Amino acid sequence: MDTTNTWTSTAKTLHWLIAFLLLAVWASVELHEQVPRGNPWRDYWIIAHFTLGASALAVMVIRLVWRASHRPPAPLGGRLQQRLATAVHGLLYMAVLAMPVTGLLMRQLDGKSTPLPAGLAIPAWLPANTALAERLEDLHKEWLWNALLALIVLHVAGALWHHWVDRDATLKRMLPGRRSR
C-alpha cells in the first residue's frame, strides 16, 4: 500500500465533483417538482436533472478508473473501521452508478427519449415495457435514492468519527488544498 498521507489532487477533485453533482441532481429534481406543468422552467429543471445525472455517472466511471490505477493512501483506523469503510465505499459507488442507469432505463422502457441541453436527446431505443418501467421507477426513486442517502450519511459520519473521536487525519486528507507528499 502506498504510504503517502493524503489523496492526490485528482482523487480529491473527483470526490468533491461527485458530491457537488449529487447535490445538484437532487436540487434539480426537487425544483422540477415545485414548478407547475406547462411552465418552461419545469422542462429546464428536468433537463438539468438528466444532464447532471449523466455527468455524475461519467465522473464516477472516471473516479473508478482512477482509483483502479492509483493506490489510495494508507488507511487509518482499526481493522473494523477499514472493513466498514470499504463496504460503505463499495455500496456508495454502486448506488451512484445505479441511479443514472436505472433513470435512463426507466425512461427507455417507458418509450420516452431523454432530453438534454441544446435540444439534444437520447432517443428511446428499447421496446416499451411500462410494467418494468414502473418497477425501475420504484427502484430509482425509492430504494436506490434512500440507500444512497443512507450511505452518504454513513460516509460523512465515518469521516466525522475519524476527525472528532479518533482524531486522525482521515478527513483532512480529503479536504481540498492539502498537498500529497
C-alpha positions in Angstrom: 0.0 0.0 0.0 1.2 3.5 -0.8 2.3 5.4 2.3 1.5 8.9 1.1 -0.5 10.7 3.7 -3.2 12.2 1.5 -5.2 11.6 -1.6 -4.0 13.0 -4.9 -5.4 16.3 -6.1 -7.1 14.3 -8.9 -8.8 12.0 -6.5 -9.9 14.9 -4.3 -11.3 16.8 -7.3 -13.3 13.7 -8.5 -14.6 13.1 -5.0 -15.8 16.6 -4.4 -17.1 16.9 -8.0 -19.3 13.8 -7.5 -20.5 15.3 -4.1 -21.4 18.5 -5.9 -23.1 16.7 -8.8 -25.2 14.5 -6.4 -26.4 17.7 -4.6 -27.2 19.4 -7.9 -29.0 16.3 -9.2 -31.2 16.2 -6.1 -31.8 20.0 -6.2 -32.8 19.9 -9.9 -35.4 17.2 -9.4 -36.8 19.0 -6.3 -37.0 22.2 -8.3 -38.6 20.4 -11.2 -41.3 19.1 -8.9 -42.0 22.6 -7.5 -42.8 24.1 -10.9 -46.3 23.7 -12.3 -46.8 21.7 -15.5 -46.7 23.9 -18.6 -44.2 26.3 -17.1 -40.9 26.2 -19.2 -38.8 26.1 -16.0 -40.2 22.7 -15.3 -38.6 21.4 -18.5 -35.4 23.2 -17.7 -35.1 21.5 -14.4 -35.8 18.1 -15.7 -33.2 18.5 -18.5 -30.8 19.7 -15.8 -31.6 16.6 -13.7 -30.9 14.3 -16.6 -27.7 16.1 -17.6 -26.4 16.3 -14.1 -27.2 12.6 -13.6 -25.3 11.6 -16.7 -22.4 13.8 -15.6 -22.4 12.1 -12.2 -22.3 8.7 -13.9 -19.4 9.8 -16.2 -17.4 11.3 -13.3 -18.0 8.2 -11.2 -16.7 6.0 -14.0 -13.6 8.2 -14.3 -13.2 8.0 -10.5 -13.3 4.2 -10.5 -10.8 4.0 -13.4 -8.6 6.5 -11.5 -8.9 4.5 -8.3 -8.1 1.2 -10.0 -4.9 2.7 -11.4 -3.7 4.7 -8.4 -3.1 3.4 -4.9 -5.0 5.2 -2.1 -3.2 6.5 0.9 -2.7 4.0 3.7 -5.9 3.6 5.7 -6.3 4.9 9.2 -8.3 3.4 12.0 -8.7 -0.2 13.1 -9.5 -3.3 11.1 -13.2 -3.0 11.7 -13.2 0.7 10.6 -11.3 -0.2 7.4 -13.7 -3.0 6.6 -16.7 -0.8 7.2 -15.2 2.0 5.1 -14.5 -0.5 2.3 -18.1 -1.8 2.4 -19.6 1.7 2.5 -17.4 3.0 -0.3 -18.3 -0.1 -2.5 -22.0 0.3 -1.9 -21.8 4.1 -2.4 -20.1 3.6 -5.8 -22.7 1.0 -6.8 -25.6 3.3 -5.8 -24.1 6.3 -7.7 -23.7 4.2 -10.8 -27.1 2.6 -10.5 -29.1 5.8 -10.1 -28.5 7.3 -13.6 -28.5 3.8 -15.2 -32.0 3.0 -13.7 -33.2 6.5 -14.5 -32.2 6.2 -18.2 -33.6 2.6 -18.4 -36.9 3.8 -16.8 -37.4 6.4 -19.5 -36.3 4.0 -22.2 -38.8 1.3 -21.1 -41.5 4.0 -20.8 -40.9 4.7 -24.5 -39.6 8.2 -23.8 -36.5 9.9 -25.1 -34.2 11.6 -22.6 -33.9 15.4 -23.3 -30.5 17.0 -22.9 -29.3 20.7 -23.3 -29.3 22.4 -26.7 -32.3 20.5 -28.0 -30.4 17.2 -27.9 -31.9 14.0 -26.7 -31.1 10.3 -26.1 -33.8 8.6 -28.3 -35.8 5.7 -26.9 -34.2 2.6 -28.4 -35.6 -0.1 -26.2 -39.1 -1.6 -26.8 -41.6 -0.1 -24.3 -42.4 -2.2 -21.2 -44.4 0.0 -18.9 -44.6 -2.6 -16.1 -40.8 -2.9 -16.0 -40.5 0.9 -16.3 -42.7 1.3 -13.2 -40.6 -1.2 -11.3 -37.4 0.7 -12.2 -39.1 3.9 -11.2 -39.7 2.5 -7.8 -36.2 1.2 -7.6 -34.7 4.5 -8.8 -36.9 6.9 -6.7 -37.5 4.9 -3.5 -34.9 2.1 -3.0 -31.8 3.5 -4.6 -32.4 7.1 -3.5 -32.9 6.1 0.1 -29.9 3.7 0.0 -27.8 6.5 -1.5 -28.9 8.9 1.3 -28.1 6.4 4.0 -24.7 5.6 2.5 -23.9 9.3 2.3 -24.8 9.7 5.9 -22.6 6.7 6.9 -19.8 8.1 4.8 -19.9 11.5 6.4 -20.4 10.1 9.8 -17.3 7.9 9.3 -15.3 10.9 8.3 -16.5 12.9 11.3 -15.8 10.0 13.6 -12.3 9.9 12.4 -12.0 13.6 12.9 -13.6 14.1 16.3 -13.3 10.7 18.0 -10.2 9.1 16.6 -8.6 12.5 16.0 -6.7 11.2 13.0 -6.1 12.8 9.6 -8.7 10.8 7.5 -11.0 13.8 6.9 -8.2 16.3 6.5 -6.5 14.1 3.8 -9.6 14.5 1.5 -10.0 18.3 2.0 -9.1 20.5 -0.9 -5.9 22.4 -0.7 -3.8 19.8 1.2 -1.0 18.5 -0.9 0.1 15.0 -1.2 3.6 14.2 -0.2 
